[in-house]
């Protein structure tokens, strides 16, 4: 048993009696969805500070807690506040919450984030369903001794984002009349925004959106055999694509503006996922 797995088990054993149900879906709430849980049927809350050895987000506005709630009748564990590599945490810490939610029982990982658009066909406020990713610019969370209890050493990455779940999101967006882009997400380290040439590089590599999270989480989930889907809110266009300098305030403003539609899309998709499993 590796040290990483021993730590993961300690986290789980410390909270297992406080978990109100076995979740089916693990939902990571990105920028713009921070208050999503406020309107859900909450069954329990676990603050990250109360979990021994658990990393705590240092990003302003991230509450830092697990929320257990029913969404459209589906039992969901939500992460209000994720941990980022740029905060100085090792990658093992960044993906620890994902692994913990798998131990709780979650079989589906629903990732959301705010991202910069590097595709000229995108506009601030668009939603992009993630169909593939590029994660070569951050360390793989699988580096080091393999956690055999979670997955195999060399896991296949040919279909990270589950086709069936992607179709659920498409159908939901169509039903709600919400425009939905599709594309490839690339993760860079951050916390600085990209330079114009780095944005151009991302586009040349085939990316449509760039951010500072998500891809590493998807790798860890894929390693464990979880089904994965994800949506990026395009908060701004990449540096050099407009004359406007980038700022975190712009990211927050766009997220707040489209939050109602984002919440509808996420709720509708999770509800459909539950109906498909029934």
VOPAGU-2260 file (C-alpha; in pm, 1 decimal, decimal comma):
REM VOPAGU-2260
SITE   aa  ch    i         X         Y         Z
SITE  UNK   A    0       0,0       0,0       0,0
SITE  UNK   A    1     146,0     338,3    -103,1
SITE  UNK   A    2     168,2     640,1     127,6
SITE  UNK   A    3     -71,8     825,9    -100,0
SITE  UNK   A    4    -332,8     552,3     -64,7
SITE  UNK   A    5    -282,0     531,1     311,8
SITE  UNK   A    6    -344,1     904,5     334,1
SITE  UNK   A    7    -653,1     876,0     117,0
SITE  UNK   A    8    -792,4     600,7     340,3
SITE  UNK   A    9    -725,7     809,0     652,8
SITE  UNK   A   10    -924,8    1094,9     502,4
SITE  UNK   A   11   -1210,4     861,7     417,0
SITE  UNK   A   12   -1216,0     680,5     750,8
SITE  UNK   A   13   -1222,4    1015,6     928,6
SITE  UNK   A   14   -1540,9    1126,4     753,9
SITE  UNK   A   15   -1726,8     810,4     652,4
SITE  UNK   A   16   -1970,3     836,9     944,6
SITE  UNK   A   17   -2056,8    1193,0     841,9
SITE  UNK   A   18   -2144,2    1109,5     480,4
SITE  UNK   A   19   -2526,9    1115,9     460,6
SITE  UNK   A   20   -2556,6     900,3     147,8
SITE  UNK   A   21   -2355,7     728,0    -122,8
SITE  UNK   A   22   -2337,1     983,1    -407,5
SITE  UNK   A   23   -2380,5     882,8    -769,7
SITE  UNK   A   24   -2232,7    1201,7    -913,0
SITE  UNK   A   25   -1932,0    1406,4    -800,9
SITE  UNK   A   26   -1974,0    1767,0    -915,7
SITE  UNK   A   27   -1682,3    2012,7    -909,5
SITE  UNK   A   28   -1816,8    2367,0    -896,8
SITE  UNK   A   29   -1602,4    2609,4   -1095,4
SITE  UNK   A   30   -1618,6    2988,5   -1112,2
SITE  UNK   A   31   -1976,1    3105,7   -1159,5
SITE  UNK   A   32   -2124,3    2803,8    -984,4
SITE  UNK   A   33   -1992,2    2868,0    -634,8
SITE  UNK   A   34   -2339,7    2917,8    -489,6
SITE  UNK   A   35   -2499,9    2634,9    -686,7
SITE  UNK   A   36   -2554,1    2426,9    -373,2
SITE  UNK   A   37   -2754,3    2706,7    -207,7
SITE  UNK   A   38   -3065,0    2611,0    -404,4
SITE  UNK   A   39   -3022,1    2232,3    -374,8
SITE  UNK   A   40   -3179,8    1990,6    -129,2
SITE  UNK   A   41   -2879,5    1975,9     104,7
SITE  UNK   A   42   -2841,7    1670,8     326,4
SITE  UNK   A   43   -2501,9    1746,7     477,9
SITE  UNK   A   44   -2186,3    1957,5     462,0
SITE  UNK   A   45   -1821,7    1870,2     528,9
SITE  UNK   A   46   -1570,6    2152,9     564,6
SITE  UNK   A   47   -1226,1    2075,4     422,3
SITE  UNK   A   48   -1069,0    2204,6     744,6
SITE  UNK   A   49   -1240,8    1922,7     932,4
SITE  UNK   A   50   -1074,0    1650,8     723,1
SITE  UNK   A   51    -734,8    1555,9     860,6
SITE  UNK   A   52    -455,3    1605,1     609,1
SITE  UNK   A   53    -688,7    1749,5     345,6
SITE  UNK   A   54    -572,5    2038,0     119,4
SITE  UNK   A   55    -763,6    2363,9     154,7
SITE  UNK   A   56    -824,9    2606,3    -131,8
SITE  UNK   A   57    -664,7    2948,7     -91,2
SITE  UNK   A   58    -855,4    3113,0    -378,1
SITE  UNK   A   59   -1082,5    3400,5    -277,0
SITE  UNK   A   60   -1450,6    3310,5    -305,6
SITE  UNK   A   61   -1396,2    2934,5    -281,0
SITE  UNK   A   62   -1584,0    2811,4      26,7
SITE  UNK   A   63   -1381,6    2494,3      67,7
SITE  UNK   A   64   -1631,7    2223,7     152,9
SITE  UNK   A   65   -1815,3    1916,8      30,4
SITE  UNK   A   66   -2190,1    1956,3       0,3
SITE  UNK   A   67   -2414,1    1650,0     -16,4
SITE  UNK   A   68   -2742,7    1722,7    -188,9
SITE  UNK   A   69   -3006,9    1582,6    -420,8
SITE  UNK   A   70   -3019,4    1734,2    -768,9
SITE  UNK   A   71   -3324,9    1624,2    -963,7
SITE  UNK   A   72   -3349,0    1327,8    -727,5
SITE  UNK   A   73   -2986,6    1227,2    -792,1
SITE  UNK   A   74   -2754,2    1202,1    -488,3
SITE  UNK   A   75   -2462,8    1435,3    -557,4
SITE  UNK   A   76   -2147,9    1533,9    -368,8
SITE  UNK   A   77   -2033,9    1882,3    -470,7
SITE  UNK   A   78   -1694,5    2041,1    -428,8
SITE  UNK   A   79   -1738,2    2406,8    -337,5
SITE  UNK   A   80   -1381,6    2515,9    -396,3
SITE  UNK   A   81   -1119,4    2308,2    -573,9
SITE  UNK   A   82    -746,0    2299,6    -509,4
SITE  UNK   A   83    -519,1    2426,3    -787,7
SITE  UNK   A   84    -163,1    2331,2    -874,4
SITE  UNK   A   85     -69,7    2700,4    -887,7
SITE  UNK   A   86    -148,4    2736,4    -517,0
SITE  UNK   A   87     171,9    2545,6    -448,7
SITE  UNK   A   88      18,3    2208,5    -369,0
SITE  UNK   A   89     174,8    1892,5    -512,3
SITE  UNK   A   90     -38,3    1721,1    -773,8
SITE  UNK   A   91    -121,0    1442,0    -528,0
SITE  UNK   A   92    -301,9    1700,7    -314,9
SITE  UNK   A   93    -478,8    1856,5    -614,3
SITE  UNK   A   94    -648,6    1527,8    -707,2
SITE  UNK   A   95    -701,1    1397,5    -352,5
SITE  UNK   A   96   -1059,5    1535,8    -340,1
SITE  UNK   A   97   -1146,2    1355,1    -665,1
SITE  UNK   A   98   -1013,5    1027,0    -530,1
SITE  UNK   A   99   -1198,3    1078,8    -204,1
SITE  UNK   A  100   -1530,6    1133,2    -382,7
SITE  UNK   A  101   -1473,7     806,7    -567,6
SITE  UNK   A  102   -1429,5     629,5    -233,2
SITE  UNK   A  103   -1755,9     787,6    -121,0
SITE  UNK   A  104   -1925,9     598,0    -402,7
SITE  UNK   A  105   -1939,6     844,4    -693,6
SITE  UNK   A  106   -1914,8     679,8   -1035,8
SITE  UNK   A  107   -1959,4     995,6   -1245,9
SITE  UNK   A  108   -1735,7    1303,5   -1229,2
SITE  UNK   A  109   -1892,3    1625,2   -1362,0
SITE  UNK   A  110   -1624,8    1893,1   -1400,7
SITE  UNK   A  111   -1698,1    2263,3   -1449,4
SITE  UNK   A  112   -1466,8    2560,8   -1480,5
SITE  UNK   A  113   -1415,5    2909,4   -1616,6
SITE  UNK   A  114   -1176,1    2911,6   -1911,3
SITE  UNK   A  115   -1029,7    3145,0   -2165,7
SITE  UNK   A  116   -1140,5    3095,1   -2522,9
SITE  UNK   A  117    -860,5    3046,9   -2776,4
SITE  UNK   A  118   -1098,7    2962,3   -3060,8
SITE  UNK   A  119   -1200,5    3272,7   -3257,5
SITE  UNK   A  120   -1551,4    3128,8   -3297,3
SITE  UNK   A  121   -1605,0    3148,8   -2920,0
SITE  UNK   A  122   -1736,4    3446,4   -2723,9
SITE  UNK   A  123   -1736,3    3537,9   -2354,0
SITE  UNK   A  124   -2034,9    3372,0   -2190,9
SITE  UNK   A  125   -2035,6    3068,3   -2421,2
SITE  UNK   A  126   -2051,7    2718,7   -2274,9
SITE  UNK   A  127   -1811,4    2460,0   -2413,1
SITE  UNK   A  128   -1864,7    2091,9   -2351,3
SITE  UNK   A  129   -1522,0    1931,8   -2313,9
SITE  UNK   A  130   -1470,2    1647,5   -2558,8
SITE  UNK   A  131   -1094,1    1602,6   -2514,9
SITE  UNK   A  132    -803,7    1759,1   -2330,3
SITE  UNK   A  133    -432,0    1840,9   -2334,6
SITE  UNK   A  134    -251,6    1808,2   -2002,4
SITE  UNK   A  135     115,1    1789,8   -2101,7
SITE  UNK   A  136     201,4    2122,2   -1937,1
SITE  UNK   A  137     127,9    2009,8   -1580,8
SITE  UNK   A  138     263,5    1702,4   -1398,6
SITE  UNK   A  139      50,8    1390,6   -1430,9
SITE  UNK   A  140    -119,0    1297,6   -1102,5
SITE  UNK   A  141     -16,2     938,3   -1178,1
SITE  UNK   A  142     358,5    1006,3   -1148,4
SITE  UNK   A  143     518,5     804,9    -870,6
SITE  UNK   A  144     426,6     463,9    -730,3
SITE  UNK   A  145     100,3     344,3    -880,7
SITE  UNK   A  146    -195,1     314,6    -645,8
SITE  UNK   A  147    -294,8     -34,6    -754,6
SITE  UNK   A  148    -608,3     -21,7    -540,0
SITE  UNK   A  149    -740,1     260,9    -760,5
SITE  UNK   A  150    -628,1     166,5   -1111,0
SITE  UNK   A  151    -365,6      16,7   -1336,9
SITE  UNK   A  152     -20,3     162,3   -1397,2
SITE  UNK   A  153     -71,2     253,5   -1763,1
SITE  UNK   A  154    -433,1     358,8   -1805,3
SITE  UNK   A  155    -592,2     416,7   -2144,4
SITE  UNK   A  156    -681,7     777,8   -2226,0
SITE  UNK   A  157    -851,1     731,3   -2563,3
SITE  UNK   A  158   -1195,4     836,4   -2437,1
SITE  UNK   A  159   -1155,8    1046,6   -2122,4
SITE  UNK   A  160   -1489,4    1224,5   -2163,9
SITE  UNK   A  161   -1768,5     968,0   -2176,0
SITE  UNK   A  162   -1962,8     972,1   -2503,1
SITE  UNK   A  163   -2291,2     883,0   -2336,1
SITE  UNK   A  164   -2261,0    1163,7   -2081,0
SITE  UNK   A  165   -2163,4    1409,0   -2355,3
SITE  UNK   A  166   -2480,8    1317,2   -2541,1
SITE  UNK   A  167   -2682,7    1378,5   -2225,6
SITE  UNK   A  168   -2537,0    1729,8   -2204,9
SITE  UNK   A  169   -2609,9    1792,8   -2573,4
SITE  UNK   A  170   -2969,5    1678,7   -2536,5
SITE  UNK   A  171   -3014,7    1888,4   -2223,5
SITE  UNK   A  172   -2878,3    2203,0   -2387,8
SITE  UNK   A  173   -3102,4    2149,0   -2689,2
SITE  UNK   A  174   -3408,5    2098,6   -2470,4
SITE  UNK   A  175   -3333,3    2414,3   -2269,0
SITE  UNK   A  176   -3249,2    2621,5   -2576,3
SITE  UNK   A  177   -2895,7    2686,5   -2449,8
SITE  UNK   A  178   -2624,5    2728,2   -2711,2
SITE  UNK   A  179   -2344,2    2478,3   -2657,7
SITE  UNK   A  180   -1998,0    2479,3   -2809,6
SITE  UNK   A  181   -1776,1    2170,3   -2806,5
SITE  UNK   A  182   -1401,3    2146,9   -2796,1
SITE  UNK   A  183   -1067,9    2059,8   -2640,6
SITE  UNK   A  184    -953,7    2198,2   -2305,0
SITE  UNK   A  185    -586,2    2259,4   -2230,8
SITE  UNK   A  186    -452,0    2302,0   -1878,7
SITE  UNK   A  187    -155,2    2528,3   -1810,0
SITE  UNK   A  188     -11,0    2589,9   -1465,9
SITE  UNK   A  189    -118,5    2949,7   -1398,8
SITE  UNK   A  190    -168,9    3158,4   -1196,1
SITE  UNK   A  191     -64,8    3412,4   -1457,0
SITE  UNK   A  192    -275,6    3445,6   -1767,5
SITE  UNK   A  193    -119,1    3333,3   -2094,0
SITE  UNK   A  194      85,0    3555,1   -2324,2
SITE  UNK   A  195     -36,3    3618,0   -2680,7
SITE  UNK   A  196     216,8    3368,5   -2817,5
SITE  UNK   A  197     115,5    3107,5   -2560,2
SITE  UNK   A  198    -246,8    3152,2   -2666,1
SITE  UNK   A  199    -139,4    3104,8   -3026,9
SITE  UNK   A  200      52,9    2790,6   -2923,5
SITE  UNK   A  201    -257,5    2650,5   -2755,3
SITE  UNK   A  202    -459,4    2709,3   -3071,3
SITE  UNK   A  203    -192,4    2544,9   -3289,9
SITE  UNK   A  204    -194,8    2241,2   -3059,8
SITE  UNK   A  205    -567,6    2204,4   -3116,1
SITE  UNK   A  206    -710,4    2358,3   -2798,9
SITE  UNK   A  207   -1030,5    2560,0   -2793,8
SITE  UNK   A  208   -1021,0    2671,1   -2429,6
SITE  UNK   A  209    -742,7    2716,2   -2175,5
SITE  UNK   A  210    -752,1    2703,2   -1797,5
SITE  UNK   A  211    -565,4    2618,7   -1478,1
SITE  UNK   A  212    -754,5    2312,3   -1354,9
SITE  UNK   A  213    -972,7    2020,9   -1465,1
SITE  UNK   A  214    -746,4    1812,5   -1691,1
SITE  UNK   A  215    -540,7    1671,5   -1404,0
SITE  UNK   A  216    -863,0    1588,8   -1218,2
SITE  UNK   A  217    -994,5    1407,0   -1523,3
SITE  UNK   A  218    -674,9    1200,2   -1544,8
SITE  UNK   A  219    -709,3    1088,4   -1182,6
SITE  UNK   A  220   -1077,2    1004,3   -1233,1
SITE  UNK   A  221   -1007,5     815,9   -1554,1
SITE  UNK   A  222    -740,7     614,3   -1373,1
SITE  UNK   A  223   -1009,5     506,2   -1124,6
SITE  UNK   A  224   -1258,4     410,4   -1393,0
SITE  UNK   A  225   -1500,9     696,6   -1334,5
SITE  UNK   A  226   -1721,6     824,4   -1615,9
SITE  UNK   A  227   -1631,5    1187,1   -1684,0
SITE  UNK   A  228   -1796,7    1488,2   -1841,9
SITE  UNK   A  229   -1719,4    1856,7   -1826,8
SITE  UNK   A  230   -1834,3    2205,4   -1922,6
SITE  UNK   A  231   -1623,8    2520,9   -1946,7
SITE  UNK   A  232   -1774,5    2865,6   -1920,1
SITE  UNK   A  233   -1579,3    3081,9   -2164,0
SITE  UNK   A  234   -1513,0    3382,6   -1944,6
SITE  UNK   A  235   -1293,2    3577,6   -2184,9
SITE  UNK   A  236   -1097,8    3549,6   -2505,9
SITE  UNK   A  237    -728,9    3468,1   -2474,4
SITE  UNK   A  238    -459,0    3733,0   -2455,4
SITE  UNK   A  239    -386,0    3889,8   -2792,1
SITE  UNK   A  240    -725,9    3798,2   -2939,0
SITE  UNK   A  241    -869,3    4134,9   -2828,6
SITE  UNK   A  242    -718,6    4469,1   -2726,5
SITE  UNK   A  243    -846,4    4430,7   -2369,9
SITE  UNK   A  244    -602,9    4323,1   -2092,1
SITE  UNK   A  245    -711,2    4016,1   -1896,2
SITE  UNK   A  246    -821,4    4028,4   -1533,3
SITE  UNK   A  247    -974,3    3798,4   -1273,5
SITE  UNK   A  248   -1255,3    4051,8   -1234,2
SITE  UNK   A  249   -1358,4    3991,3   -1595,5
SITE  UNK   A  250   -1367,0    3616,7   -1528,3
SITE  UNK   A  251   -1591,9    3668,0   -1225,6
SITE  UNK   A  252   -1819,1    3915,4   -1403,9
SITE  UNK   A  253   -1879,8    3679,3   -1695,6
SITE  UNK   A  254   -1936,2    3386,5   -1459,5
SITE  UNK   A  255   -2191,8    3581,3   -1259,2
SITE  UNK   A  256   -2370,0    3698,1   -1575,1
SITE  UNK   A  257   -2425,7    3351,3   -1718,4
SITE  UNK   A  258   -2456,9    3165,8   -1386,6
SITE  UNK   A  259   -2836,9    3118,4   -1412,5
SITE  UNK   A  260   -2804,8    2943,0   -1750,3
SITE  UNK   A  261   -2504,2    2743,1   -1630,2
SITE  UNK   A  262   -2703,1    2620,2   -1329,7
SITE  UNK   A  263   -2996,5    2521,2   -1552,2
SITE  UNK   A  264   -2768,2    2326,3   -1782,2
SITE  UNK   A  265   -2591,0    2142,6   -1499,8
SITE  UNK   A  266   -2915,3    2063,2   -1316,1
SITE  UNK   A  267   -3085,1    1941,6   -1631,2
SITE  UNK   A  268   -2790,8    1723,2   -1728,6
SITE  UNK   A  269   -2760,6    1560,3   -1384,7
SITE  UNK   A  270   -3135,7    1497,5   -1376,4
SITE  UNK   A  271   -3114,8    1325,6   -1715,9
SITE  UNK   A  272   -2819,2    1118,7   -1595,8
SITE  UNK   A  273   -3029,1     998,0   -1305,5
SITE  UNK   A  274   -3319,6     910,1   -1534,5
SITE  UNK   A  275   -3084,9     717,1   -1764,2
SITE  UNK   A  276   -2961,9     509,0   -1468,5
SITE  UNK   A  277   -3313,5     442,5   -1336,4
